[in-house]
């Protein structure tokens, strides 16, 4: 009977340790310095960093922006994939008399900066940005860095 209790006790301790390890793994976030990035290490062995970004858009350019994205260039799509970006979405929202674009994507690579440099060197992507940039209105924080999109802080996520 003692061995049965001992076995049950050891199973209970093992379960508690496993639960604590799972909690610690869920809280792991190597990009903590960048509030725009949250890393999900529990979904699979491959880490996924989630990005939320926002920018303004000129009201008179919305139709053109939508048309561009309805017919995105295959070379641009290929480069997005090659740079380890998945689940890329862009949303449009009017707030009072201004319009904003919100983008979401997941990064599955191991060197975000290198992949973004690779994308920036791609001639098709450069031409794409020449089409999209004049439609957008960077928020002040992005404009100060000569960027178009502002990073957003993730405050909640559920798989």
N, C-alpha and C positions, 0 to 999 in steps of 0.2 A: 504494500500500500504506500510506503514511503517513496518508493521509486516512481510510482504514478504521480504523487504530489510533486516530487522533484522535477519530473518531466514536464508537468503542467506549468510549474513555476518558471522553468527554463524557456518554455515556449512563450510565456507571457513576457519575460524579459527580452527575448529575441524580437517579439512583435513591437515592443516599445522602442527598442533601439532602431529597428527598421523604420518605424514611423518618424522618429527624430531625424534619421538620415534623409528620408524623403522630404521632410519639411525644410531641412537645411539646403537640399539640392534645389528646391523650388525657389528659395530666397536668393540663390546665387545669381549675381548680375555683374559680370566683369566690366560692363560699360556704365557703372554707377555714376561716373563723373559727367556723363552726357545724359541729361534728363529726357532727351528725345528718344533714347534707345532703351528698350527693355528686352532682355534676353530670356527666352524660354528654353530651359535645358531639360525639361521634363517630357516634352513631346516626343523626342527621339534622341538618339545618340548625337545627332547633328544639331548644333545650337541654331536657333532662329532669333535674329534681332528684329524687332518690330519698329517701324518708323512712321510717325505721323508728321505731316508738313502742311503748311498753309501759305497761300499767297492771294493777292487780290487779282481781279480780272476786269478789264475794261468792258463796260456794258455793251458797247458797240462791236466788240470783238468776240462775244460769246458764241455766236452762230459759227464763226470761222473756227474757233477753238474746238467746238464740238465736231465740226466737219473733219478737221484734221485727225481727231482721235477716233472718229468712226472709220477712218481709212488709214490707220497708222502704217507707216512704211515698214515693210518686212525686215529691212536691215536694222531698223531701230529696235524692233521687237527682239530680233536675234541678239543684239548687243545687250539689251536689258537682261535676257536670259543668261548670256555668257558672263555677265557681271554678278551672277548669283542673286538676282532679284526675282522674287515670286509674289504672287497674290497682290499685284500692283493694281490699285484702283484710284480714280480721281473723282471727286464729288463736287458739285456746284451748289452754293447756298447764297441766297440773297438775305442780307441783314439790313433792314431799313432801306436806304437807297444805294447801298454798296453790294458788290458781288465778290464772293470768295471761292477759291478752289481749295479743297482739302484732299490731300493724297495720303494713301496708306500703302506700305509695302513691307515685305519680309525679306530680310537679307540672310542668306544661308552660307555665305562664304566665310573665309577666315581672315581676310584683310580688306576691310571696307574701303579704306583710303586708296589702296592700289587698284581695286576694282573701279572706283569712281574716276581715278586718273585714266584708266584704260578706256572707260566710256567717253570721257572728255576728249580723248585723242581720236576717237572714231569720226571720220569725215561725215558719214551719214547722220550721226547723232548731232554733230555740229550744225549741219544744215537744218535739221529738225528744230534745234533750239533757236536758230535764226528765224524760223517761222513762229514758234510759240512765244518767245521772249517779248515781242512787241505787243502781245495781247495781255500781258500780265502786269500787275502793279505790286512790286515787292513791298512787304511791310517794313517799317523803319529799321528793325533790327537786322533784317536780311540786306536791305539797301546799304546800310553802313558797312557791311562786309562784302559788298559788290556781288551779292547773291540774289536769287529770285525767291526761293522758298525759305520760310522760317520753320525751324524745328519746333515741335510741340512735346510737352511732357505727357507721358502716359500715366494716368492715375488709376486705371483699372483694366484688367484683362481677365477673361475666362476662356479656357479651352473647352 
